[in-house]
Amino acid sequence: MKKDKILLILYVVLNLLILSIIGICNQNFNLVTYFSLLQIILSILLISHVNKRFLSIPIIFLSLSYLFHFGQSIIISFGFNDVYAYKSVFSTSSLGLYMQAEYFAMVSHFFVTIGLVNGKQFLHNYMQFKKEDRKSLSRIATIALIVISVSILPMLYLDFIKLLAVINSGYLSTYDTYMSGINKYLSFFAQFARPAIAMLLISHKNDTKRATILYVFASLYLFLVMLSGDRSTNMIYFITYSFIYFRLVKELKLKTILVLAVGGYFLLGFVSTISVFRDGSSFTLDSFIYYFRHRSNDGVFYSILREFGGTIKTLVYSIRFTPSYSNYNFGLTYILSWFGVLPKLPDFLSEFLIIHFTFTRSFPATYQGSLGGSYLGELYYNFGWLGCIMSVIVGYFIGSVNNLAEFSIKKKDWLILSLIMVLFPSIILWVRGYFVELLFKFFWLSLFSIYLYKYGERYAIFRWILSKYEQTLKPQGE
């Protein structure tokens, strides 16, 4: 504990020194990039030391935050052959704005890290379950299967028509698949299928064979659906399933890490290829292979940095247009977003809340096209430069979620862990999304799961599924 405090103080001192140097040399773009890279390395080392493990929610979140907000800076500063330089954020904004955005991101990452390593600790006598491990896992499996039974067919149907749409008419046509008719209502149920699969994977933690089969087939399905152009949703669930599998089922070893590194390289190439071909009018296998080779020639890492690093544009625009075009939101985003848990909002209320839900709607209309979110841009929209300091709350929240996850694993509190894994994908997506996206699935699936966990045995179907799983799930150590 004493060593942790010493390292934290050292981290603070080094960051204050780094940020002071950048503040003085505020026109040296390359210096900001180099120091940002040093900062993220120091942050990851500190977090891994405090948490006593490298595979953790805070490291995943902060690493993705860096990739999405500094990816294009690395391309520029490290001299990549940038064949798409004319599309870069740097070419469409002033040096001053870009530097402000990067400095804001660096200060925010500093405070986020402080919050991550100081998340709430959970006492060992807190939230202990009376149910034994096997019984708890059976209940989680039962809940997951009930959710899957009502959500899997809508998910398969909607994913299938998205694939057909991209093959026949191109990526842009996929936006119409959820907009009207019965599909709009099917999408409500479909959104719960992927988190329910995460819960099912947790329930099979003691059965390596069954868990591996589920993990492999679920991952292959996600890769297939990525061909529709929907990378973000499927990628974050792949990260979630991988986190569960390698945290609970199969411990990471050097051989596994090497295999994953090779597979990850090709996966990144696959993901970056999708970003190119989806802009075409139609999809064919030949066109996909052509674009994959094209991306490989450009360099997979360059392609990933170019593609994902564009999130900095949202932060740049947030600084540019707040408060010159729209006033600060003074934290209302994080209060009014709770209306987002309601399945249906009246039209007048929906129109009023849209800017609070999606802060990019506060930008001029000509700057909103193809623009994703950014939790850092959202902080600036609400608090201006004070958003850097407020980001410590973001870090504290995510650090607390991680500590609760680790505590639930130690105490075999599988319901709490399952609910955290429902929230986990939304936390990852928040890096380039909006706060409101954290709430809906987590709120309703948590409510449903807690109710069934406590009162499910009142219902015959629950008792029947539960009894079957109690016979098939292997207790730990068997």
Secondary structure, 3 states (H helix, E strand, C coil): CHHHHHHHHHHHHHHHHHHHHHHHCCCCHHHHHHHHHHHHHHHHHHHHHHHCCCCCHHHHHHHHHHHHHHHHHHHHHCCCCCCCHHHCHHHHCCHHHHHHHHHHHHHHHHHHHHHHCCCCCCCCCCCCCCCCHHHHHHHHHHHHHHHHHHHHHHHHHHHHHHHHHHHHHCHHHHHHCCCCHHHHHHHHHHCCHHHHHHHHHHHCCCCHHHHHHHHHHHHHHHHHHHCCCCHHHHHHHHHHHHHHHHHHHCCCCHHHHHHHHHHHHHHHHHHHHHHHHCCCCCCCHHHHHHHHHHHHHHCHHHHHHHHHHHHHHHHHHHHHHCCCCCCCCCCHHHHHHHHHHCCCCCHHHHHHHHHHHCHHHHCCHHHCCCCCCCHHHHHHHHHHHHHHHHHHHHHHHHHHHHHHHHHHHHCCCHHHHHHHHHHHHHHHHHCCCCHHHHCHHHHHHHHHHHHHHHHHHHCHHHHHHHHHHHHHCCCCCC
